[in-house]
Amino acid sequence: MLSNTCKYAIRAALYLALNTDKSSKVGIKVISKDLSIPSPFLAKILQVLAKNRIFSSTKGPNGGFGLLKDPYKITLFDIVILFDGDDLFEKCIISLRSCRENGHPCPMHDKYEEIRKQIKSMFKEQNIGNLADEIRKNQNIII
C-alpha cells in the first residue's frame, strides 16, 4: 500500500519523536544504523523532510536531524503525500487513473470508495506524536 520510501520516512519521523527534543539532533549514521536503512537512501528521505520543513537539519560535527514541527502536528497524511502522492486516496484500484477520469467506474470502484475514504481519514487523524506515545507505552513495538 505504501512505498518503502514512505514507510522509511514515517519510521524516521517516529524515531526522531522518540529520541530527540527541540534542542537535540541525531546524526544520520545513528538513525541509519538504528533503523537498518542504508545511509544514502535515508539521506535523500531526510532531505525531503527537511526541505518541506518537517525536520530540521544542521551540518557540521554536532549536526544532525531533529523535528522542526511539533510531532502532534505531523500527520501520516503529510508524509504520505510527500513521498507517494495522493494516488492511494484518489486513483482507481485497478486502472492507472481515477475512475472519475474514465467516466466508467471500474468493477472495484464502489467497494473500494468507502475504504479509500476511511484510509484517508485515518491517515489525516494519526499523527507522529500520538504514535510515538503508543510506542512508549508498549515497549515491545519496534519501528
Backbone torsions as a table, in degrees:
resi	resn	phi	psi	omega
1	MET	NA	-49.0	176.1
2	LEU	-106.1	147.4	176.5
3	SER	-69.6	158.2	176.1
4	ASN	-60.2	-37.2	178.9
5	THR	-58.8	-45.2	179.7
6	CYS	-64.9	-43.1	177.8
7	LYS	-61.6	-42.8	177.8
8	TYR	-62.4	-39.0	179.1
9	ALA	-63.8	-42.7	177.9
10	ILE	-64.5	-44.0	179.0
11	ARG	-62.6	-40.0	178.7
12	ALA	-64.3	-41.5	178.2
13	ALA	-64.0	-42.8	176.8
14	LEU	-63.0	-42.6	179.3
15	TYR	-58.3	-47.1	-179.4
16	LEU	-67.3	-36.3	177.3
17	ALA	-63.5	-33.7	-178.8
18	LEU	-84.2	-24.2	-169.3
19	ASN	-120.3	4.1	179.1
20	THR	-136.6	164.9	168.1
21	ASP	-126.1	-172.5	-174.4
22	LYS	-55.3	-33.1	-173.3
23	SER	-99.8	-10.4	-175.6
24	SER	-100.6	155.5	179.4
25	LYS	-130.4	156.4	175.5
26	VAL	-125.7	134.3	179.5
27	GLY	-71.3	153.7	-176.5
28	ILE	-63.4	-35.0	-179.7
29	LYS	-64.5	-37.9	178.7
30	VAL	-67.3	-46.7	179.4
31	ILE	-61.3	-45.4	-179.6
32	SER	-58.3	-46.7	-179.5
33	LYS	-65.4	-48.8	-176.4
34	ASP	-65.5	-32.4	-179.2
35	LEU	-99.3	-1.9	-178.7
36	SER	55.1	48.1	176.8
37	ILE	-118.8	129.4	179.6
38	PRO	-55.2	133.0	-175.9
39	SER	-53.6	-47.2	-178.4
40	PRO	-61.3	-39.4	179.0
41	PHE	-68.0	-44.4	178.9
42	LEU	-62.8	-38.5	-179.8
43	ALA	-57.9	-42.8	179.5
44	LYS	-64.3	-40.6	179.4
45	ILE	-64.6	-46.9	-178.5
46	LEU	-65.2	-34.8	177.3
47	GLN	-63.5	-41.1	178.2
48	VAL	-63.2	-43.9	-179.7
49	LEU	-66.4	-35.7	177.2
50	ALA	-71.4	-43.0	179.4
51	LYS	-59.7	-33.7	-179.5
52	ASN	-92.8	14.7	171.9
53	ARG	60.9	35.6	172.5
54	ILE	-99.2	-40.8	175.4
55	PHE	-107.7	156.2	168.9
56	SER	-104.8	152.8	-178.3
57	SER	-136.3	130.2	177.3
58	THR	-126.5	129.5	179.2
59	LYS	-88.6	162.6	175.1
60	GLY	108.4	179.7	-174.7
61	PRO	-61.9	-31.2	178.3
62	ASN	-104.7	19.0	-176.3
63	GLY	-81.9	-176.0	179.1
64	GLY	152.0	-160.9	-177.1
65	PHE	-119.9	148.6	175.2
66	GLY	-147.7	174.1	176.2
67	LEU	-82.9	128.3	175.9
68	LEU	-86.8	-38.4	178.9
69	LYS	-93.3	155.3	172.9
70	ASP	-59.9	128.3	-177.1
71	PRO	-60.4	-23.0	178.5
72	TYR	-78.7	-6.4	178.3
73	LYS	-110.7	6.0	176.0
74	ILE	-104.5	108.0	-179.7
75	THR	-90.8	160.4	173.9
76	LEU	-61.1	-35.3	178.5
77	PHE	-58.6	-43.0	178.8
78	ASP	-55.0	-44.1	-176.6
79	ILE	-75.3	-42.7	179.9
80	VAL	-59.4	-44.9	-179.3
81	ILE	-61.2	-39.7	-179.9
82	LEU	-62.7	-40.5	-171.7
83	PHE	-102.1	-32.7	-176.5
84	ASP	-115.2	-6.0	-177.8
85	GLY	72.0	-164.0	-176.4
86	ASP	-101.0	12.5	-178.3
87	ASP	-53.5	-43.3	-178.7
88	LEU	-58.2	-33.0	-174.5
89	PHE	-98.3	-14.1	-173.0
90	GLU	-124.4	-33.8	-173.5
91	LYS	-80.3	156.9	176.1
92	CYS	-65.4	147.3	-179.5
93	ILE	-74.2	-23.4	-178.4
94	ILE	-106.4	-48.2	-176.9
95	SER	-79.4	169.2	178.0
96	LEU	-86.9	-2.9	178.5
97	ARG	-134.2	-179.7	-178.5
98	SER	-69.6	143.1	175.5
99	CYS	-60.8	-29.9	178.5
100	ARG	-64.8	-33.6	179.2
101	GLU	-69.3	-36.8	-177.1
102	ASN	-69.2	-30.2	-174.9
103	GLY	83.5	-19.3	178.4
104	HIS	-126.8	108.3	-179.1
105	PRO	-59.3	146.1	176.9
106	CYS	-71.3	166.9	-178.0
107	PRO	-63.8	-18.7	180.0
108	MET	-95.1	-7.3	-171.2
109	HIS	-52.5	-55.7	-176.1
110	ASP	-65.1	-35.1	179.5
111	LYS	-70.6	-38.5	-174.7
112	TYR	-85.9	-24.1	-175.0
113	GLU	-56.3	-47.7	-179.1
114	GLU	-66.8	-40.6	178.2
115	ILE	-62.8	-43.2	179.0
116	ARG	-58.0	-44.5	179.0
117	LYS	-63.4	-40.7	179.5
118	GLN	-65.8	-41.1	178.8
119	ILE	-64.2	-45.7	179.6
120	LYS	-60.3	-44.9	179.1
121	SER	-61.6	-45.4	179.5
122	MET	-61.3	-44.4	-179.1
123	PHE	-66.4	-31.3	177.6
124	LYS	-76.1	-29.1	-178.4
125	GLU	-83.7	-34.1	-177.5
126	GLN	-78.3	128.4	177.7
127	ASN	-122.9	162.6	-175.5
128	ILE	-62.4	-38.4	179.9
129	GLY	-61.3	-48.2	179.7
130	ASN	-65.4	-39.9	178.5
131	LEU	-65.4	-39.6	177.3
132	ALA	-63.1	-39.3	176.7
133	ASP	-60.6	-42.2	178.7
134	GLU	-63.7	-39.4	178.9
135	ILE	-65.0	-41.1	178.2
136	ARG	-61.0	-40.3	-179.4
137	LYS	-67.5	-40.4	-176.9
138	ASN	-108.3	81.5	-174.2
139	GLN	-54.6	-17.9	-178.0
140	ASN	-83.4	-3.4	179.1
141	ILE	-77.5	130.7	-179.9
142	ILE	-110.9	133.8	177.3
143	ILE	-99.9	NA	NA
